[in-house]
Amino acid sequence: MLFWILAALTVFIIFALSLGKIISAPGHSGPETSHFNGKKFLNTSGSQAKSVTEVLKWIARRDQGPWAKNYETKVGPKPSSSSESLLITFVNHSTFLIQWNHLNILTDPIWSERCSPFSFVGPQRMRPPGIHFEDLPHIDAVLISHNHYDHLDIPTIRQIEAKWSPVFIVPLGVKAHLDQLGIQNAIELDWWNETNMGITVRSLPAQHFSGRGMFDRDRTLWAGYLLEHGGKKVYFAGDSGYGDLFKEIGKKVGPVDVALIPIGAYLPIWFMSPIHISPVEAVKVHQDVKSAVSVGMHFGTFPLADEGQGKAEEDLILALEAAGVKQGAFIIPEEGKAMRF
């Protein structure tokens, strides 16, 4: 009996390691920098995502607030085909349709039912996308902040490539993965580097981590982006924990006209704070980057942390009141509703 138990355990371990290897993404190779040690990327603050032991501790003690399927949510109308002035529509999670200078740009697009390597297990979508995929206008560019499953969703990426073949702007190391998927046009950017496509896109620092499997932890970069055109600036923060990097961004590229800032997946604080911004910290980011108007994201769609549905929005309202910031300066967006700036 002991033999068969050990044999089964061995087979399981081999299977798990093989699967972990298969779903791992290729990594970056290049010279060392202030945030790349030759093998892995680093947060300049020294912050790191929690260890496997701490992950297991969190799972064992989880006290998740309530979530419920909410498919009665209204999906927005078909967007306009293009816009000269700045038009931003929240799809949900970290996905926005940014229409500006007659360009249509998607951020971290995900239309899948789950953010997972598998279609049958993993965090499930609790709210429908605010725009039907088939209603999207011609997409010219896609911004990817990092390679986690809720930000780089392969089924959606493949649909976008097949329909429009846009330019994909990605952090260092992510292009190799897109190459494997047959993506025709991808541009990699290190922090503070930029490209121009009628709108200038600059990669900015974030405090996070990366990885899709067991063997690619931090082997690709994570980033936010600044979009600039006609003297106006839009900041997409990507996915990040809070740190001094936001004051640095504010000094170097601020003030910004619109900031898209994550507010969800922050509880418990002891576990999530190195990699995710709380609503209180989101208000600090708003102030650090000197944003005229900020828009919340990364909330209400996938149950990734322990706060329940609606808690991030409630905590943001309280944080704005405590900081003396008017609610109109930090918008809780509706899915599918275009916001003109």
BALOBA-1460 file (C-alpha; in Angstrom, 3 decimals):
// residues 341
<rec num="1" residu="m" x="0.000" y="0.000" z="0.000"/>
<rec num="2" residu="l" x="2.838" y="2.410" z="0.904"/>
<rec num="3" residu="f" x="4.471" y="1.644" z="-2.450"/>
<rec num="4" residu="w" x="1.321" y="2.567" z="-4.363"/>
<rec num="5" residu="i" x="0.814" y="5.744" z="-2.323"/>
<rec num="6" residu="l" x="4.393" y="6.829" z="-3.060"/>
<rec num="7" residu="a" x="3.991" y="5.888" z="-6.713"/>
<rec num="8" residu="a" x="0.788" y="7.933" z="-7.018"/>
<rec num="9" residu="l" x="2.423" y="10.872" z="-5.248"/>
<rec num="10" residu="t" x="5.411" y="10.675" z="-7.604"/>
<rec num="11" residu="v" x="3.151" y="10.644" z="-10.666"/>
<rec num="12" residu="f" x="1.227" y="13.635" z="-9.327"/>
<rec num="13" residu="i" x="4.413" y="15.620" z="-8.668"/>
<rec num="14" residu="i" x="5.775" y="14.825" z="-12.135"/>
<rec num="15" residu="f" x="2.447" y="15.829" z="-13.702"/>
<rec num="16" residu="a" x="2.301" y="19.087" z="-11.704"/>
<rec num="17" residu="l" x="5.890" y="20.003" z="-12.599"/>
<rec num="18" residu="s" x="5.322" y="19.181" z="-16.261"/>
<rec num="19" residu="l" x="2.153" y="21.265" z="-16.361"/>
<rec num="20" residu="g" x="3.909" y="24.106" z="-14.553"/>
<rec num="21" residu="k" x="6.649" y="23.996" z="-17.151"/>
<rec num="22" residu="i" x="4.225" y="23.906" z="-20.091"/>
<rec num="23" residu="i" x="2.258" y="26.979" z="-18.989"/>
<rec num="24" residu="s" x="5.357" y="28.981" z="-18.034"/>
<rec num="25" residu="a" x="6.156" y="31.800" z="-20.429"/>
<rec num="26" residu="p" x="9.566" y="32.550" z="-21.960"/>
<rec num="27" residu="g" x="11.604" y="35.223" z="-20.215"/>
<rec num="28" residu="h" x="13.777" y="38.213" z="-21.005"/>
<rec num="29" residu="s" x="17.501" y="38.056" z="-21.586"/>
<rec num="30" residu="g" x="19.660" y="41.147" z="-21.631"/>
<rec num="31" residu="p" x="22.114" y="43.300" z="-19.670"/>
<rec num="32" residu="e" x="21.632" y="43.992" z="-15.979"/>
<rec num="33" residu="t" x="19.837" y="47.191" z="-14.997"/>
<rec num="34" residu="s" x="18.560" y="48.790" z="-11.808"/>
<rec num="35" residu="h" x="15.507" y="46.507" z="-12.025"/>
<rec num="36" residu="f" x="16.911" y="43.423" z="-13.831"/>
<rec num="37" residu="n" x="19.615" y="41.233" z="-12.290"/>
<rec num="38" residu="g" x="20.377" y="39.309" z="-15.473"/>
<rec num="39" residu="k" x="17.793" y="36.618" z="-14.710"/>
<rec num="40" residu="k" x="14.812" y="38.230" z="-13.026"/>
<rec num="41" residu="f" x="13.144" y="41.606" z="-12.754"/>
<rec num="42" residu="l" x="13.017" y="43.410" z="-9.432"/>
<rec num="43" residu="n" x="10.980" y="46.132" z="-7.791"/>
<rec num="44" residu="t" x="13.310" y="49.054" z="-7.104"/>
<rec num="45" residu="s" x="11.659" y="49.448" z="-3.681"/>
<rec num="46" residu="g" x="12.755" y="45.921" z="-2.727"/>
<rec num="47" residu="s" x="9.130" y="44.822" z="-2.312"/>
<rec num="48" residu="q" x="8.285" y="41.283" z="-3.383"/>
<rec num="49" residu="a" x="5.162" y="39.203" z="-3.812"/>
<rec num="50" residu="k" x="4.575" y="36.777" z="-0.953"/>
<rec num="51" residu="s" x="6.228" y="33.347" z="-0.864"/>
<rec num="52" residu="v" x="4.522" y="30.004" z="-1.501"/>
<rec num="53" residu="t" x="4.374" y="29.428" z="2.262"/>
<rec num="54" residu="e" x="2.586" y="32.743" z="2.765"/>
<rec num="55" residu="v" x="0.221" y="31.961" z="-0.126"/>
<rec num="56" residu="l" x="-0.759" y="28.715" z="1.601"/>
<rec num="57" residu="k" x="-1.208" y="30.598" z="4.872"/>
<rec num="58" residu="w" x="-3.548" y="33.069" z="3.149"/>
<rec num="59" residu="i" x="-5.552" y="30.282" z="1.477"/>
<rec num="60" residu="a" x="-5.950" y="28.436" z="4.777"/>
<rec num="61" residu="r" x="-7.224" y="31.565" z="6.550"/>
<rec num="62" residu="r" x="-9.305" y="33.122" z="3.762"/>
<rec num="63" residu="d" x="-12.333" y="35.120" z="4.857"/>
<rec num="64" residu="q" x="-13.730" y="36.263" z="1.542"/>
<rec num="65" residu="g" x="-16.643" y="38.653" z="1.371"/>
<rec num="66" residu="p" x="-19.708" y="37.781" z="-0.726"/>
<rec num="67" residu="w" x="-19.699" y="37.728" z="-4.530"/>
<rec num="68" residu="a" x="-22.627" y="36.939" z="-6.790"/>
<rec num="69" residu="k" x="-23.123" y="36.551" z="-10.505"/>
<rec num="70" residu="n" x="-24.508" y="39.830" z="-11.786"/>
<rec num="71" residu="y" x="-25.403" y="39.210" z="-15.397"/>
<rec num="72" residu="e" x="-28.364" y="41.569" z="-15.224"/>
<rec num="73" residu="t" x="-25.811" y="44.387" z="-15.456"/>
<rec num="74" residu="k" x="-26.497" y="46.558" z="-18.465"/>
<rec num="75" residu="v" x="-24.003" y="46.289" z="-21.313"/>
<rec num="76" residu="g" x="-23.227" y="49.596" z="-22.984"/>
<rec num="77" residu="p" x="-24.106" y="50.593" z="-26.542"/>
<rec num="78" residu="k" x="-21.859" y="50.034" z="-29.527"/>
<rec num="79" residu="p" x="-18.967" y="52.530" z="-29.268"/>
<rec num="80" residu="s" x="-18.312" y="55.148" z="-31.912"/>
<rec num="81" residu="s" x="-15.915" y="54.083" z="-34.656"/>
<rec num="82" residu="s" x="-13.314" y="56.688" z="-33.612"/>
<rec num="83" residu="s" x="-12.857" y="60.002" z="-31.829"/>
<rec num="84" residu="e" x="-10.566" y="62.991" z="-32.223"/>
<rec num="85" residu="s" x="-11.091" y="64.096" z="-28.618"/>
<rec num="86" residu="l" x="-10.342" y="61.800" z="-25.667"/>
<rec num="87" residu="l" x="-13.082" y="59.221" z="-25.097"/>
<rec num="88" residu="i" x="-12.593" y="56.436" z="-22.510"/>
<rec num="89" residu="t" x="-14.982" y="53.521" z="-21.958"/>
<rec num="90" residu="f" x="-14.595" y="51.129" z="-19.029"/>
<rec num="91" residu="v" x="-15.133" y="47.520" z="-20.159"/>
<rec num="92" residu="n" x="-14.337" y="46.206" z="-16.676"/>
<rec num="93" residu="h" x="-11.473" y="44.869" z="-14.580"/>
<rec num="94" residu="s" x="-8.428" y="46.652" z="-16.135"/>
<rec num="95" residu="t" x="-9.833" y="46.775" z="-19.665"/>
<rec num="96" residu="f" x="-10.575" y="50.187" z="-21.169"/>
<rec num="97" residu="l" x="-11.286" y="51.307" z="-24.706"/>
<rec num="98" residu="i" x="-9.356" y="54.557" z="-25.192"/>
<rec num="99" residu="q" x="-10.354" y="56.514" z="-28.301"/>
<rec num="100" residu="w" x="-8.128" y="59.492" z="-29.081"/>
<rec num="101" residu="n" x="-6.714" y="61.170" z="-32.181"/>
<rec num="102" residu="h" x="-8.765" y="58.697" z="-34.270"/>
<rec num="103" residu="l" x="-6.917" y="55.747" z="-32.691"/>
<rec num="104" residu="n" x="-8.669" y="52.948" z="-30.783"/>
<rec num="105" residu="i" x="-6.597" y="51.431" z="-27.964"/>
<rec num="106" residu="l" x="-7.413" y="48.587" z="-25.561"/>
<rec num="107" residu="t" x="-5.726" y="48.140" z="-22.180"/>
<rec num="108" residu="d" x="-5.186" y="44.639" z="-20.711"/>
<rec num="109" residu="p" x="-8.124" y="43.182" z="-22.691"/>
<rec num="110" residu="i" x="-9.999" y="40.226" z="-21.212"/>
<rec num="111" residu="w" x="-13.374" y="39.001" z="-22.467"/>
<rec num="112" residu="s" x="-12.928" y="35.418" z="-21.174"/>
<rec num="113" residu="e" x="-15.170" y="33.826" z="-18.572"/>
<rec num="114" residu="r" x="-12.185" y="33.014" z="-16.331"/>
<rec num="115" residu="c" x="-8.747" y="34.514" z="-15.741"/>
<rec num="116" residu="s" x="-6.904" y="31.219" z="-15.648"/>
<rec num="117" residu="p" x="-4.778" y="28.874" z="-17.763"/>
<rec num="118" residu="f" x="-7.875" y="26.660" z="-17.871"/>
<rec num="119" residu="s" x="-11.418" y="27.353" z="-19.077"/>
<rec num="120" residu="f" x="-13.032" y="25.208" z="-16.362"/>
<rec num="121" residu="v" x="-11.355" y="26.400" z="-13.162"/>
<rec num="122" residu="g" x="-9.969" y="29.626" z="-11.757"/>
<rec num="123" residu="p" x="-11.399" y="33.046" z="-10.846"/>
<rec num="124" residu="q" x="-14.713" y="33.422" z="-12.670"/>
<rec num="125" residu="r" x="-16.142" y="36.571" z="-14.229"/>
<rec num="126" residu="m" x="-18.916" y="38.005" z="-12.056"/>
<rec num="127" residu="r" x="-19.920" y="40.904" z="-14.317"/>
<rec num="128" residu="p" x="-20.243" y="40.872" z="-18.104"/>
<rec num="129" residu="p" x="-17.888" y="43.016" z="-20.192"/>
<rec num="130" residu="g" x="-19.361" y="46.488" z="-20.638"/>
<rec num="131" residu="i" x="-18.893" y="46.238" z="-24.412"/>
<rec num="132" residu="h" x="-19.718" y="43.186" z="-26.507"/>
<rec num="133" residu="f" x="-16.545" y="42.050" z="-28.261"/>
<rec num="134" residu="e" x="-18.330" y="42.075" z="-31.609"/>
<rec num="135" residu="d" x="-19.279" y="45.737" z="-31.017"/>
<rec num="136" residu="l" x="-15.692" y="46.927" z="-30.699"/>
<rec num="137" residu="p" x="-14.436" y="49.351" z="-33.355"/>
<rec num="138" residu="h" x="-11.281" y="48.652" z="-35.348"/>
<rec num="139" residu="i" x="-8.512" y="48.251" z="-32.755"/>
<rec num="140" residu="d" x="-5.216" y="49.965" z="-33.599"/>
<rec num="141" residu="a" x="-3.185" y="49.153" z="-30.478"/>
<rec num="142" residu="v" x="-3.234" y="47.053" z="-27.319"/>
<rec num="143" residu="l" x="-1.368" y="47.925" z="-24.111"/>
<rec num="144" residu="i" x="-0.368" y="44.969" z="-21.915"/>
<rec num="145" residu="s" x="0.849" y="45.830" z="-18.398"/>
<rec num="146" residu="h" x="2.221" y="42.360" z="-17.515"/>
<rec num="147" residu="n" x="1.630" y="38.681" z="-18.185"/>
<rec num="148" residu="h" x="-0.742" y="37.594" z="-15.392"/>
<rec num="149" residu="y" x="-3.860" y="35.814" z="-16.614"/>
<rec num="150" residu="d" x="-6.249" y="38.646" z="-15.740"/>
<rec num="151" residu="h" x="-4.155" y="41.097" z="-17.797"/>
<rec num="152" residu="l" x="-2.814" y="38.974" z="-20.648"/>
<rec num="153" residu="d" x="-5.726" y="36.761" z="-21.677"/>
<rec num="154" residu="i" x="-4.699" y="34.510" z="-24.557"/>
<rec num="155" residu="p" x="-8.188" y="33.739" z="-25.972"/>
<rec num="156" residu="t" x="-8.950" y="37.468" z="-26.172"/>
<rec num="157" residu="i" x="-5.504" y="38.285" z="-27.592"/>
<rec num="158" residu="r" x="-5.998" y="35.687" z="-30.331"/>
<rec num="159" residu="q" x="-9.425" y="37.111" z="-31.212"/>
<rec num="160" residu="i" x="-8.008" y="40.624" z="-31.436"/>
<rec num="161" residu="e" x="-5.068" y="39.519" z="-33.591"/>
<rec num="162" residu="a" x="-7.302" y="37.531" z="-35.947"/>
<rec num="163" residu="k" x="-9.739" y="40.416" z="-36.430"/>
<rec num="164" residu="w" x="-7.485" y="43.499" z="-36.528"/>
<rec num="165" residu="s" x="-3.777" y="42.566" z="-36.151"/>
<rec num="166" residu="p" x="-3.009" y="45.724" z="-34.127"/>
<rec num="167" residu="v" x="0.292" y="46.748" z="-32.578"/>
<rec num="168" residu="f" x="0.789" y="45.230" z="-29.102"/>
<rec num="169" residu="i" x="2.862" y="47.340" z="-26.717"/>
<rec num="170" residu="v" x="4.282" y="45.188" z="-23.934"/>
<rec num="171" residu="p" x="6.944" y="45.195" z="-21.186"/>
<rec num="172" residu="l" x="10.334" y="43.531" z="-21.662"/>
<rec num="173" residu="g" x="10.139" y="39.753" z="-22.127"/>
<rec num="174" residu="v" x="6.457" y="39.568" z="-23.052"/>
<rec num="175" residu="k" x="7.072" y="39.816" z="-26.811"/>
<rec num="176" residu="a" x="8.614" y="36.314" z="-26.889"/>
<rec num="177" residu="h" x="5.333" y="34.890" z="-25.572"/>
<rec num="178" residu="l" x="3.298" y="36.837" z="-28.122"/>
<rec num="179" residu="d" x="5.647" y="35.606" z="-30.856"/>
<rec num="180" residu="q" x="4.723" y="32.037" z="-29.868"/>
<rec num="181" residu="l" x="1.045" y="32.977" z="-30.307"/>
<rec num="182" residu="g" x="1.634" y="34.272" z="-33.821"/>
<rec num="183" residu="i" x="1.243" y="37.941" z="-32.972"/>
<rec num="184" residu="q" x="2.586" y="39.877" z="-35.956"/>
<rec num="185" residu="n" x="3.422" y="43.263" z="-34.454"/>
<rec num="186" residu="a" x="4.637" y="43.639" z="-30.869"/>
<rec num="187" residu="i" x="6.840" y="46.368" z="-29.419"/>
<rec num="188" residu="e" x="8.701" y="45.832" z="-26.143"/>
<rec num="189" residu="l" x="9.435" y="48.739" z="-23.843"/>
<rec num="190" residu="d" x="11.579" y="49.048" z="-20.748"/>
<rec num="191" residu="w" x="10.562" y="51.539" z="-18.063"/>
<rec num="192" residu="w" x="10.799" y="55.163" z="-19.264"/>
<rec num="193" residu="n" x="11.179" y="54.128" z="-22.925"/>
<rec num="194" residu="e" x="8.589" y="55.258" z="-25.471"/>
<rec num="195" residu="t" x="7.152" y="54.677" z="-28.918"/>
<rec num="196" residu="n" x="4.947" y="56.824" z="-31.127"/>
<rec num="197" residu="m" x="1.938" y="55.806" z="-33.202"/>
<rec num="198" residu="g" x="0.201" y="59.170" z="-33.532"/>
<rec num="199" residu="i" x="-0.007" y="59.127" z="-29.728"/>
<rec num="200" residu="t" x="3.219" y="58.853" z="-27.726"/>
<rec num="201" residu="v" x="3.225" y="55.823" z="-25.414"/>
<rec num="202" residu="r" x="5.792" y="55.717" z="-22.606"/>
<rec num="203" residu="s" x="6.344" y="52.740" z="-20.303"/>
<rec num="204" residu="l" x="6.396" y="53.643" z="-16.604"/>
<rec num="205" residu="p" x="7.465" y="51.773" z="-13.453"/>
<rec num="206" residu="a" x="5.075" y="49.696" z="-11.375"/>
<rec num="207" residu="q" x="5.509" y="47.596" z="-8.210"/>
<rec num="208" residu="h" x="4.318" y="44.091" z="-8.961"/>
<rec num="209" residu="f" x="5.557" y="40.682" z="-10.179"/>
<rec num="210" residu="s" x="5.032" y="38.409" z="-13.178"/>
<rec num="211" residu="g" x="4.653" y="34.762" z="-14.125"/>
<rec num="212" residu="r" x="2.193" y="32.334" z="-15.681"/>
<rec num="213" residu="g" x="3.603" y="29.001" z="-14.479"/>
<rec num="214" residu="m" x="5.998" y="27.479" z="-11.968"/>
<rec num="215" residu="f" x="9.248" y="28.360" z="-13.730"/>
<rec num="216" residu="d" x="8.890" y="31.928" z="-15.033"/>
<rec num="217" residu="r" x="8.468" y="34.010" z="-11.854"/>
<rec num="218" residu="d" x="9.586" y="37.607" z="-12.528"/>
<rec num="219" residu="r" x="11.258" y="36.717" z="-15.827"/>
<rec num="220" residu="t" x="9.219" y="39.368" z="-17.666"/>
<rec num="221" residu="l" x="8.690" y="42.994" z="-16.706"/>
<rec num="222" residu="w" x="5.541" y="44.728" z="-15.397"/>
<rec num="223" residu="a" x="4.664" y="48.346" z="-16.210"/>
<rec num="224" residu="g" x="2.176" y="51.177" z="-16.458"/>
<rec num="225" residu="y" x="1.879" y="53.519" z="-19.455"/>
<rec num="226" residu="l" x="1.601" y="57.212" z="-20.186"/>
<rec num="227" residu="l" x="-0.262" y="58.253" z="-23.339"/>
<rec num="228" residu="e" x="0.454" y="61.778" z="-24.548"/>
<rec num="229" residu="h" x="-0.990" y="63.808" z="-27.405"/>
<rec num="230" residu="g" x="-1.549" y="67.501" z="-27.988"/>
<rec num="231" residu="g" x="-0.154" y="68.421" z="-24.581"/>
<rec num="232" residu="k" x="-2.645" y="66.140" z="-22.772"/>
<rec num="233" residu="k" x="-1.649" y="63.060" z="-20.744"/>
<rec num="234" residu="v" x="-3.442" y="59.838" z="-19.806"/>
<rec num="235" residu="y" x="-1.851" y="57.517" z="-17.236"/>
<rec num="236" residu="f" x="-2.743" y="53.815" z="-17.131"/>
<rec num="237" residu="a" x="-1.216" y="52.470" z="-13.909"/>
<rec num="238" residu="g" x="-1.451" y="48.770" z="-14.795"/>
<rec num="239" residu="d" x="-1.237" y="46.580" z="-11.682"/>
<rec num="240" residu="s" x="0.854" y="47.743" z="-8.730"/>
<rec num="241" residu="g" x="1.399" y="48.022" z="-5.045"/>
<rec num="242" residu="y" x="1.935" y="51.469" z="-3.540"/>
<rec num="243" residu="g" x="5.387" y="53.002" z="-3.290"/>
<rec num="244" residu="d" x="7.547" y="56.066" z="-3.873"/>
<rec num="245" residu="l" x="7.541" y="55.278" z="-7.601"/>
<rec num="246" residu="f" x="4.293" y="57.242" z="-7.945"/>
<rec num="247" residu="k" x="5.885" y="60.400" z="-6.569"/>
<rec num="248" residu="e" x="8.720" y="59.863" z="-9.055"/>
<rec num="249" residu="i" x="6.199" y="59.489" z="-11.890"/>
<rec num="250" residu="g" x="4.453" y="62.656" z="-10.747"/>
<rec num="251" residu="k" x="7.734" y="64.598" z="-10.747"/>
<rec num="252" residu="k" x="8.897" y="63.304" z="-14.133"/>
<rec num="253" residu="v" x="5.689" y="63.257" z="-16.203"/>
<rec num="254" residu="g" x="2.998" y="64.902" z="-14.082"/>
<rec num="255" residu="p" x="0.612" y="66.510" z="-13.867"/>
<rec num="256" residu="v" x="-1.629" y="64.131" z="-15.815"/>
<rec num="257" residu="d" x="-5.088" y="64.913" z="-17.129"/>
<rec num="258" residu="v" x="-6.616" y="61.463" z="-16.565"/>
<rec num="259" residu="a" x="-5.281" y="58.577" z="-14.446"/>
<rec num="260" residu="l" x="-6.660" y="55.031" z="-14.583"/>
<rec num="261" residu="i" x="-5.846" y="53.611" z="-11.132"/>
<rec num="262" residu="p" x="-6.525" y="50.158" z="-9.604"/>
<rec num="263" residu="i" x="-8.628" y="50.109" z="-6.441"/>
<rec num="264" residu="g" x="-9.378" y="46.386" z="-5.905"/>
<rec num="265" residu="a" x="-7.856" y="43.053" z="-4.791"/>
<rec num="266" residu="y" x="-6.327" y="44.583" z="-1.629"/>
<rec num="267" residu="l" x="-7.526" y="42.397" z="1.279"/>
<rec num="268" residu="p" x="-5.997" y="41.074" z="3.412"/>
<rec num="269" residu="i" x="-3.581" y="44.000" z="3.543"/>
<rec num="270" residu="w" x="-0.707" y="41.919" z="4.972"/>
<rec num="271" residu="f" x="-0.778" y="39.680" z="1.914"/>
<rec num="272" residu="m" x="-1.849" y="41.972" z="-0.926"/>
<rec num="273" residu="s" x="-0.151" y="45.290" z="-0.107"/>
<rec num="274" residu="p" x="3.196" y="44.605" z="-1.853"/>
<rec num="275" residu="i" x="1.440" y="44.021" z="-5.195"/>
<rec num="276" residu="h" x="-1.997" y="45.733" z="-5.108"/>
<rec num="277" residu="i" x="-3.175" y="49.233" z="-4.256"/>
<rec num="278" residu="s" x="-5.929" y="49.714" z="-1.681"/>
<rec num="279" residu="p" x="-8.564" y="52.455" z="-2.140"/>
<rec num="280" residu="v" x="-6.742" y="54.594" z="0.444"/>
<rec num="281" residu="e" x="-3.514" y="54.191" z="-1.522"/>
<rec num="282" residu="a" x="-5.322" y="54.816" z="-4.810"/>
<rec num="283" residu="v" x="-6.180" y="58.295" z="-3.523"/>
<rec num="284" residu="k" x="-2.491" y="58.800" z="-2.725"/>
<rec num="285" residu="v" x="-1.591" y="57.750" z="-6.288"/>
<rec num="286" residu="h" x="-4.138" y="60.268" z="-7.589"/>
<rec num="287" residu="q" x="-2.348" y="62.957" z="-5.586"/>
<rec num="288" residu="d" x="1.211" y="61.744" z="-6.290"/>
<rec num="289" residu="v" x="0.822" y="61.817" z="-10.086"/>
<rec num="290" residu="k" x="-1.067" y="65.137" z="-9.857"/>
<rec num="291" residu="s" x="-4.088" y="63.822" z="-11.692"/>
<rec num="292" residu="a" x="-6.881" y="66.197" z="-12.661"/>
<rec num="293" residu="v" x="-9.393" y="63.334" z="-12.873"/>
<rec num="294" residu="s" x="-8.841" y="59.686" z="-11.925"/>
<rec num="295" residu="v" x="-10.886" y="56.608" z="-12.811"/>
<rec num="296" residu="g" x="-10.991" y="53.407" z="-10.742"/>
<rec num="297" residu="m" x="-10.285" y="49.980" z="-12.227"/>
<rec num="298" residu="h" x="-9.328" y="46.417" z="-11.189"/>
<rec num="299" residu="f" x="-12.466" y="45.915" z="-9.086"/>
<rec num="300" residu="g" x="-15.835" y="44.186" z="-9.175"/>
<rec num="301" residu="t" x="-15.214" y="41.661" z="-11.954"/>
<rec num="302" residu="f" x="-13.072" y="38.751" z="-10.729"/>
<rec num="303" residu="p" x="-12.956" y="37.641" z="-7.041"/>
<rec num="304" residu="l" x="-9.167" y="37.769" z="-6.704"/>
<rec num="305" residu="a" x="-8.859" y="38.755" z="-3.036"/>
<rec num="306" residu="d" x="-10.882" y="38.754" z="0.164"/>
<rec num="307" residu="e" x="-12.925" y="41.949" z="-0.162"/>
<rec num="308" residu="g" x="-16.486" y="41.298" z="-1.246"/>
<rec num="309" residu="q" x="-18.279" y="42.774" z="-4.238"/>
<rec num="310" residu="g" x="-18.824" y="46.516" z="-3.806"/>
<rec num="311" residu="k" x="-16.331" y="46.940" z="-0.947"/>
<rec num="312" residu="a" x="-13.633" y="48.619" z="-3.064"/>
<rec num="313" residu="e" x="-16.106" y="51.256" z="-4.230"/>
<rec num="314" residu="e" x="-17.337" y="51.880" z="-0.670"/>
<rec num="315" residu="d" x="-13.787" y="52.149" z="0.684"/>
<rec num="316" residu="l" x="-12.796" y="54.530" z="-2.122"/>
<rec num="317" residu="i" x="-15.657" y="56.898" z="-1.264"/>
<rec num="318" residu="l" x="-14.557" y="56.879" z="2.398"/>
<rec num="319" residu="a" x="-10.899" y="57.405" z="1.427"/>
<rec num="320" residu="l" x="-11.768" y="60.378" z="-0.786"/>
<rec num="321" residu="e" x="-13.776" y="61.953" z="2.032"/>
<rec num="322" residu="a" x="-10.938" y="61.405" z="4.524"/>
<rec num="323" residu="a" x="-8.396" y="62.943" z="2.137"/>
<rec num="324" residu="g" x="-10.604" y="65.905" z="1.284"/>
<rec num="325" residu="v" x="-10.757" y="64.955" z="-2.401"/>
<rec num="326" residu="k" x="-14.035" y="65.599" z="-4.210"/>
<rec num="327" residu="q" x="-15.707" y="62.438" z="-5.521"/>
<rec num="328" residu="g" x="-15.958" y="64.015" z="-8.961"/>
<rec num="329" residu="a" x="-12.156" y="64.016" z="-9.114"/>
<rec num="330" residu="f" x="-12.016" y="60.219" z="-8.742"/>
<rec num="331" residu="i" x="-14.695" y="58.428" z="-10.749"/>
<rec num="332" residu="i" x="-16.119" y="54.974" z="-10.070"/>
<rec num="333" residu="p" x="-16.909" y="54.129" z="-13.693"/>
<rec num="334" residu="e" x="-19.904" y="52.309" z="-15.136"/>
<rec num="335" residu="e" x="-19.199" y="49.482" z="-17.551"/>
<rec num="336" residu="g" x="-19.897" y="50.407" z="-21.133"/>
<rec num="337" residu="k" x="-20.472" y="54.134" z="-20.519"/>
<rec num="338" residu="a" x="-18.177" y="56.384" z="-22.560"/>
<rec num="339" residu="m" x="-16.507" y="59.214" z="-20.620"/>
<rec num="340" residu="r" x="-15.397" y="62.238" z="-22.629"/>
<rec num="341" residu="f" x="-12.489" y="64.298" z="-21.299"/>
